[in-house]
Amino acid sequence: MKQTFVKAAAMVCALAAIGCAQAPVTMPPAQYAMLEISTTDRVIPSSYSATIRGRQDIDIYPQVGGTIAKLCVTEGQTVAQGQTLFIIDQVPYKAALQTAEANVAAAKAGVATAQLVYDSKKELYAKNVVSKFDLSTAENNLLTAKAQLAQAEAQRVNAANSLSYTVVKAPANGVVGTLPYRVGALVSAAMPKPLTTVSDNSVMYVYFSMNEKQLLELAREYGSIDATIKQMPDVELKLSDGTIYSEKGRVESISGVIETSTGTVSLRAAFPNKGGLLHSGGSGNVVIPNTYKDCIVIPQVATFELQDRVFVFKNVDGLAKSFPISVEKINNGKEYVVTAGLTAGDVIVAEGAALLREGTPIQPKQQTAAAAPAAEQEQAAAQTENTEE
């Protein structure tokens, strides 16, 4: 009888052990950072790729052909309007001017001779010594001589201009660009590459583009394009090395034509360049501050997209529930301004939304951390009871 009781007890313990081994382990809800929605006033910058140009970038081409006889500037030199940049070989143009001046002198002599003949014929005609035909012929010869003089004068002016064009001068104040042609190089007005470029860098023009939707939003916010230019806040320039330029600029013009190929419109901002840090041909990003009143701003990592719609996961009774929202996408790559779908007091998953599934049990990280010691206490108590038994 006693042996049977021992076998039965052993069987009960074995079954209990099997049952304990097969008992499912309850996993705690996943831990997620939560964000309670509230409204606030925010200034969120928008960034636009931009190119930098001088206020004037003037390509310098020669107006006459010849070899460069003298180079009067160096690359990067600051020049004033009217300062000599190049001198082209002047010998043939001086000779042409001398020839033109000699032709003018000969033409003047021809006019004087024709005038004397005409005056003589006129007196003789008055005395009926010569015919009307002789007088008209003399008059026509005088007119021809005067026309030849005018033609010679014009040739002399052209020769003088050509000689002056051999001295290439700066058309405006600025900085000299590269100098691809040196002394002895043959140049002409039809050459494909300019002698150099003179850039007026006292004020730099920074060009950037907006799409049609962004332009319409600006026009609605300020009332019109003209009002937008007047009332837009100062903008900043982010340089290619990631630093912010010390001087702020102003948007001065907005193109009235939308490029059909890109769907964008060009804008121009002006930045002072007293220190000469900005260079024509550089690149950067124009940063425009956007002010939002009583708005809801959420991080982009708290959202996910499905079929061109943006969703968030709300914490509803400890479960993740997805809800569509409408957002204004700001091209800073970090945040969204929510225009519909969320209200103050809602609690959403702040990160990892793209990895969640509908109905997943979730728990705020701060609550999970507080509950962990209690769970450890319950486990310790259970182990104590088993030991006592």
Beta strands, then each sheet from edge to edge (+ up, - down):
strand 1: 30-32
strand 2: 34-36
strand 3: 40-60
strand 4: 66-71
strand 5: 78-79
strand 6: 84-88
strand 7: 167-169
strand 8: 174-176
strand 9: 186-187
strand 10: 196-211
strand 11: 236-239
strand 12: 250-254
strand 13: 264-272
strand 14: 283-299
strand 15: 304-306
strand 16: 309-316
strand 17: 319-329
strand 18: 335-340
strand 19: 347-349
strand 20: 362-364
sheet 1: 1+ 20+
sheet 2: 2+ 19-
sheet 3: 5+ 8- 10+ 3- 14+ 11-
sheet 4: 5+ 8- 10+ 3- 14+ 18- 17+ 16- 15+
sheet 5: 7+ 6- 4+ 9-
sheet 6: 5+ 8- 10+ 13- 12+
end
